[in-house]
């Protein structure tokens, strides 16, 4: 088996969950030469797109455990859809409809020679492996720590740090010094959980700059303020054609005619008024919570956000 793998220079869009990876992935795949593949490293991923089991959220892949995942990623990037595995796993009409959508993506990707785009926030700790082993161009999305945490609070999403603590390679390579903080965290305190998770992810991203060639870090806030200009820059860095159709898709996804606040039960929305959504966290979080988030993330956040942005 070769030491590296290259299929049409795939793109990885990653970052924390709730940081805009879906929006960025969808806008980059507005280009007709790009095939959008969603979250193979999601614990609940569909076996049709990725046949390897994934045990933990934010799975860490490196040279020592790549044998568990690399063959499945080779198949994914060659658009080999595992139809029988998918059929055996069907449990609902929703699953059936998703199978049809995924099969079409893989079929078009294969027949039209499209460039694979993997949208997967849970790949962030593995991004150096994706760059080196699979020759991915890596895009990391980042959202203000208070914006990220407020999103978790709005949705009532807790994070179980056992997902990180139970990965010995990840702990050894990157998170050993954070063990006590993760073990002692209150399981009901979403705000502290969110702030600590943001710190761990983006400290890793900051320190990975030298490991990932041509790493593209994009701030959700910059994309929201001037979507066309910022996406055009990203398209150029990824050698994608920025057509009028792409421009229209981006404008429609961030138009002020769209709702600017998500309801509690609305998890994802690409059609969201980007600019109006920027400071929603100031309405969702208390001043005390904002202070707590700033304190927890103070070693990392200044690399990405100025004092004025608090």
Secondary structure by P-SEA (a helix, b strand, c coil): ccccccccbbbbbbcccccaaaaaaaaaaccccbbbbccccccccccccccccccccccccccccccccaaaaaaaaacccaaaaaaaacccaaaaaaaaaaaaaaaaaaaabbbbbbbccccccaaaaaacccccbbbbbbccaaaaaaaaaaaccccccccccccaaaaacccccaaaaaaacccccaaaaaaaaaaaaaaaaaaacccccbbbbbbaaaaaacaaaaaaaaaaaacccccaaaaaaaaaacccccccccccccccccccccccccccccccccaaaaaaaaaaaccccccccccccc
